[in-house]
Amino acid sequence: MESICKLRVLNVLRYGDNLVAIPSFMLHTLHNLEKLNVRRCGSVKEVVHLEELVDEESHAMALDKLREVQLHDLPELTHLSSLTSFCSGGCTFTFPSLDHLVVEECPKMKVFSQGFSTTPRLERVDVANNEWHWEDDLNTTIQKLFIQLHGVVHGFLSLNKLSIKLPRLKMKVLSGKKYLKQLRNG
């Protein structure tokens, strides 16, 4: 058990038919976890599940040192973490050290966590081929990426699915001198 407490990097690869990569009973032992890499887990819907949380502080401390999360090829993943029995979506997840997040091929991921997430060191989400995104906060960023991919999330439309017909506009192209003259003459 002591060796698990010293674990800094956790790689989860092809984790069978499990719906959760890290169950809540394991989380309290991962105090030194700095990097989490989860890939090619066809059934995983959630990376960390904090069901029936008894001691909120010990679980929060377990994620304190987490600097990097990489999520690759997780077709059923909907979010990284949630607290189902503890607070039904009103909780705040704090990741004070997280400064690198990669999300690739996770088409069902709608939000990072159920509840609000604070990531003071994270400035962007890497998605693929040196492409990155950031919108206000982490959950908003993940939700916008989902909307870009699918077009609709709980009643919100993506602009790429919206078509508006505008009347044709006549435009004049003016040189610099003519433009300045027209501005002066009003």
KOLKOLMI-62438 format. One record per residue: residue in one letter; y, z, x of N, C-alpha, C in turn. Coordinates in pm, whole numbers, padded with zeros to 5 digits, always signed. Layout:
! KOLKOLMI-62438
aYZXYZXYZX
...
***
This chain:
! KOLKOLMI-62438
m-00120+00000+00082+00000+00000+00000+00126+00000+00086
e+00119+00066+00203+00235+00073+00291+00275-00065+00343
s+00178-00152+00368+00210-00287+00417+00283-00370+00312
i+00253-00351+00185+00324-00421+00079+00470-00376+00073
c+00494-00249+00098+00632-00198+00097+00716-00259+00208
k+00654-00304+00317+00727-00366+00428+00742-00517+00412
l+00684-00573+00310+00686-00717+00288+00828-00769+00272
r+00867-00869+00354+01000-00927+00347+00999-01065+00280
v+00890-01139+00295+00879-01273+00238+00755-01279+00151
l+00773-01327+00027+00660-01341-00065+00654-01486-00110
n+00541-01551-00080+00516-01688-00124+00410-01685-00232
v+00442-01739-00347+00346-01748-00457+00320-01897-00478
l+00196-01939-00454+00161-02080-00460+00037-02099-00546
r+00046-02190-00644-00067-02221-00732-00134-02095-00785
y-00061-02023-00865-00102-01891-00912-00189-01896-01039
g-00267-01996-01055-00363-02004-01166-00299-02008-01303
d-00360-01939-01397-00316-01940-01537-00225-01822-01573
n-00167-01757-01476-00082-01641-01502+00055-01683-01554
l+00106-01607-01649+00237-01637-01708+00352-01576-01629
v+00322-01472-01549+00423-01400-01472+00379-01397-01326
a+00470-01432-01234+00435-01432-01092+00432-01292-01033
i+00530-01207-01071+00535-01069-01021+00542-00974-01140
p+00431-00906-01172+00433-00811-01284+00518-00688-01251
s+00566-00622-01353+00656-00508-01334+00593-00396-01252
f+00463-00373-01262+00401-00264-01187+00403-00288-01036
m+00419-00412-00992+00426-00444-00849+00568-00435-00794
l+00665-00450-00880+00803-00462-00835+00851-00341-00756
h+00813-00222-00795+00862-00101-00727+00814-00090-00582
t+00714-00169-00543+00665-00166-00404+00736-00267-00314
l+00816-00353-00370+00878-00462-00294+01022-00431-00251
h+01045-00311-00199+01180-00267-00162+01245-00350-00053
n+01167-00411+00035+01222-00486+00147+01218-00637+00127
l+01184-00681+00007+01173-00824-00020+01307-00894-00002
e+01310-00993+00089+01431-01070+00117+01421-01214+00070
k+01300-01269+00069+01282-01409+00031+01164-01421-00064
l+01189-01490-00174+01085-01515-00274+01073-01666-00294
n+00953-01716-00274+00927-01859-00286+00812-01876-00385
v+00841-01937-00500+00738-01959-00602+00730-02109-00626
r+00609-02164-00607+00595-02309-00624+00457-02347-00678
r+00459-02458-00750+00338-02520-00806+00252-02423-00885
c+00316-02348-00972+00245-02257-01062+00263-02312-01203
g+00167-02391-01246+00178-02465-01371+00196-02382-01497
s+00151-02257-01498+00157-02175-01619+00268-02071-01618
v+00328-02044-01504+00426-01936-01493+00550-01966-01578
k+00579-01874-01672+00697-01886-01758+00810-01796-01710
e+00774-01697-01630+00871-01598-01584+00827-01550-01446
v+00922-01537-01354+00886-01494-01219+00870-01343-01213
v+00967-01269-01265+00962-01122-01264+00973-01072-01407
h+00874-00998-01452+00875-00944-01589+00885-00793-01582
l+00990-00739-01640+01014-00595-01634+00986-00531-01769
e+00867-00543-01817+00829-00489-01947+00812-00338-01939
e+00851-00271-02046+00836-00125-02057+00889-00054-01934
l+01011-00087-01900+01074-00030-01782+01100+00118-01803
v+01053+00199-01712+01072+00343-01721+01190+00386-01635
d+01196+00338-01514+01299+00378-01419+01380+00256-01377
e+01491+00231-01445+01574+00113-01420+01621+00109-01275
e+01654+00223-01217+01708+00226-01082+01608+00177-00977
s+01482+00217-00987+01384+00175-00886+01360+00025-00892
h+01363-00033-01011+01344-00177-01023+01465-00252-00969
a+01584-00200-00996+01705-00263-00945+01707-00258-00793
m+01666-00144-00735+01663-00131-00589+01565-00230-00528
a+01458-00261-00596+01359-00353-00542+01419-00491-00519
l+01519-00528-00594+01581-00659-00580+01709-00655-00495
d+01746-00538-00447+01869-00521-00369+01877-00609-00245
k+01767-00628-00174+01769-00701-00048+01732-00848-00064
l+01701-00890-00185+01661-01028-00209+01776-01123-00179
r+01762-01203-00072+01866-01294-00027+01842-01438-00072
e+01715-01476-00082+01683-01615-00109+01571-01625-00211
v+01591-01715-00309+01490-01744-00410+01473-01895-00414
q+01348-01940-00402+01318-02082-00413+01215-02100-00523
l+01249-02182-00621+01163-02210-00735+01137-02360-00737
h+01011-02400-00715+00976-02542-00706+00857-02573-00796
d+00868-02681-00869+00756-02735-00946+00692-02628-01035
l+00775-02575-01125+00731-02474-01222+00760-02529-01361
p+00673-02613-01414+00702-02685-01538+00719-02598-01661
e+00666-02476-01662+00677-02389-01779+00780-02278-01764
l+00842-02266-01646+00938-02158-01620+01059-02169-01713
t+01091-02059-01782+01209-02057-01870+01322-01972-01813
h+01289-01871-01731+01388-01785-01667+01322-01705-01555
l+01404-01652-01465+01350-01574-01354+01303-01437-01399
s+01387-01368-01478+01354-01230-01513+01406-01191-01650
s+01342-01088-01706+01386-01033-01834+01342-00889-01845
l+01405-00817-01937+01370-00678-01965+01336-00669-02113
t+01212-00692-02150+01181-00703-02292+01187-00570-02368
s+01124-00466-02321+01119-00342-02398+01236-00250-02368
f+01311-00279-02265+01415-00187-02221+01548-00210-02290
c+01589-00337-02304+01726-00356-02354+01748-00483-02434
s+01650-00555-02470+01658-00675-02554+01779-00765-02526
g+01795-00805-02402+01895-00906-02367+02034-00854-02334
g+02062-00725-02351+02195-00674-02324+02212-00617-02184
c+02116-00633-02097+02121-00575-01963+02192-00665-01864
t+02233-00604-01754+02291-00680-01644+02194-00675-01527
f+02161-00790-01473+02079-00801-01355+02172-00819-01237
t+02158-00735-01136+02243-00743-01019+02160-00783-00898
f+02204-00889-00833+02140-00939-00712+02247-00938-00603
p+02276-00822-00541+02389-00809-00450+02375-00888-00320
s+02253-00920-00278+02233-00990-00150+02200-01137-00166
l+02175-01182-00288+02132-01321-00311+02242-01418-00271
d+02212-01501-00170+02311-01600-00128+02253-01741-00119
h+02125-01757-00155+02065-01890-00152+01964-01902-00267
l+01987-01998-00355+01897-02021-00468+01868-02170-00475
v+01739-02203-00478+01695-02341-00493+01612-02349-00621
v+01647-02443-00709+01571-02465-00833+01539-02614-00839
e+01411-02648-00826+01368-02788-00831+01247-02802-00922
e+01251-02902-01007+01141-02934-01096+01100-02814-01183
c+01200-02756-01247+01179-02647-01343+01245-02690-01475
p+01186-02788-01544+01254-02852-01658+01277-02762-01779
k+01206-02651-01792+01224-02563-01908+01310-02441-01879
m+01361-02431-01758+01443-02316-01721+01580-02328-01786
k+01606-02241-01885+01731-02245-01962+01837-02152-01905
v+01795-02037-01852+01886-01939-01791+01815-01876-01671
f+01893-01813-01584+01834-01744-01470+01768-01615-01515
s+01838-01537-01595+01781-01412-01647+01828-01390-01789
q+01745-01323-01867+01785-01288-02003+01874-01165-01990
g+02000-01182-02022+02100-01079-01996+02197-01136-01893
f+02300-01062-01861+02401-01108-01766+02353-01087-01623
s+02381-01182-01535+02344-01171-01394+02469-01167-01308
t+02472-01074-01214+02580-01073-01117+02522-01107-00980
t+02585-01203-00916+02541-01251-00785+02666-01269-00699
p+02723-01161-00646+02851-01170-00578+02852-01260-00454
r+02739-01281-00390+02736-01361-00267+02694-01507-00292
l+02642-01534-00410+02594-01669-00440+02711-01759-00481
e+02721-01875-00418+02830-01967-00447+02784-02098-00508
r+02652-02124-00506+02603-02249-00561+02452-02241-00580
v+02401-02335-00660+02257-02349-00682+02217-02485-00628
d+02125-02486-00534+02074-02612-00479+01966-02664-00572
v+01977-02792-00610+01880-02846-00704+01790-02954-00646
a+01838-03037-00556+01754-03140-00493+01839-03229-00404
n+01779-03277-00297+01843-03376-00209+01989-03344-00177
n+02014-03225-00130+02150-03181-00094+02247-03183-00212
e+02196-03176-00332+02280-03169-00453+02288-03022-00494
w+02409-02977-00527+02426-02839-00569+02525-02832-00686
h+02518-02720-00758+02602-02701-00877+02652-02556-00882
w+02766-02537-00947+02814-02403-00978+02911-02411-01094
e+02889-02328-01196+02974-02321-01316+02994-02175-01353
d+03104-02116-01319+03143-01981-01361+03050-01870-01312
d+02925-01870-01355+02827-01769-01314+02688-01833-01311
l+02590-01756-01268+02457-01813-01247+02390-01858-01377
n+02394-01777-01481+02331-01818-01607+02397-01943-01665
t+02530-01952-01657+02601-02070-01707+02562-02193-01627
t+02549-02177-01496+02508-02289-01410+02371-02342-01448
i+02275-02252-01464+02138-02293-01500+02139-02358-01639
q+02215-02300-01732+02221-02358-01867+02281-02498-01865
k+02386-02519-01786+02447-02652-01777+02350-02753-01716
l+02273-02711-01618+02172-02799-01559+02068-02837-01663
f+02028-02742-01747+01931-02768-01853+01989-02868-01953
i+02116-02850-01989+02182-02941-02082+02190-03082-02023
q+02222-03092-01894+02227-03223-01829+02091-03292-01835
l+01986-03215-01820+01852-03271-01821+01805-03308-01961
h+01833-03222-02059+01777-03241-02194+01878-03282-02300
g+02006-03255-02279+02106-03295-02375+02141-03192-02480
v+02050-03105-02522+02079-03010-02629+02018-02874-02595
v+02096-02767-02615+02045-02631-02602+02104-02549-02714
h+02023-02501-02803+02066-02413-02912+02195-02459-02978
g+02203-02586-03013+02318-02637-03086+02431-02690-03000
f+02424-02676-02868+02528-02731-02783+02488-02871-02742
l+02581-02965-02754+02554-03103-02716+02604-03131-02576
s+02531-03208-02506+02575-03256-02376+02666-03376-02398
l+02767-03392-02315+02859-03504-02331+02790-03639-02312
n+02679-03643-02240+02612-03772-02223+02540-03816-02350
k+02533-03731-02450+02472-03768-02578+02578-03795-02686
l+02703-03774-02654+02811-03787-02750+02880-03922-02729
s+02894-03999-02836+02966-04126-02819+03086-04126-02912
i+03199-04163-02857+03324-04166-02931+03382-04306-02916
k+03423-04365-03027+03486-04496-03020+03636-04477-03020
l+03699-04535-02922+03844-04528-02911+03901-04666-02935
p+04021-04675-02994+04082-04807-03011+04114-04865-02873
r+04115-04997-02867+04149-05061-02738+04294-05033-02705
l+04317-05000-02582+04452-04973-02536+04499-05087-02449
k+04628-05124-02467+04686-05225-02380+04748-05153-02262
m+04714-05198-02145+04764-05133-02025+04843-05232-01941
k+04950-05184-01883+05029-05264-01792+05010-05207-01653
v+04994-05295-01558+04986-05253-01419+05120-05283-01356
l+05184-05180-01308+05318-05195-01250+05314-05167-01101
s+05395-05238-01026+05407-05207-00883+05489-05079-00870
g+05492-05022-00752+05563-04898-00728+05709-04903-00770
k+05782-05012-00734+05924-05024-00767+05944-05038-00917
k+05863-05121-00982+05876-05140-01127+05844-05011-01202
y+05743-04936-01153+05705-04809-01215+05820-04709-01207
l+05881-04696-01089+05994-04604-01072+06111-04644-01159
k+06138-04777-01168+06247-04827-01251+06222-04793-01398
q+06098-04811-01443+06064-04784-01583+06076-04634-01611
l+06039-04549-01516+06052-04404-01533+06199-04365-01547
r+06287-04425-01467+06430-04394-01473+06492-04439-01606
n+06447-04557-01655+06503-04612-01778+06443-04551-01904
g+06331-04480-01885+06266-04408-01993+06194-04495-02085
***
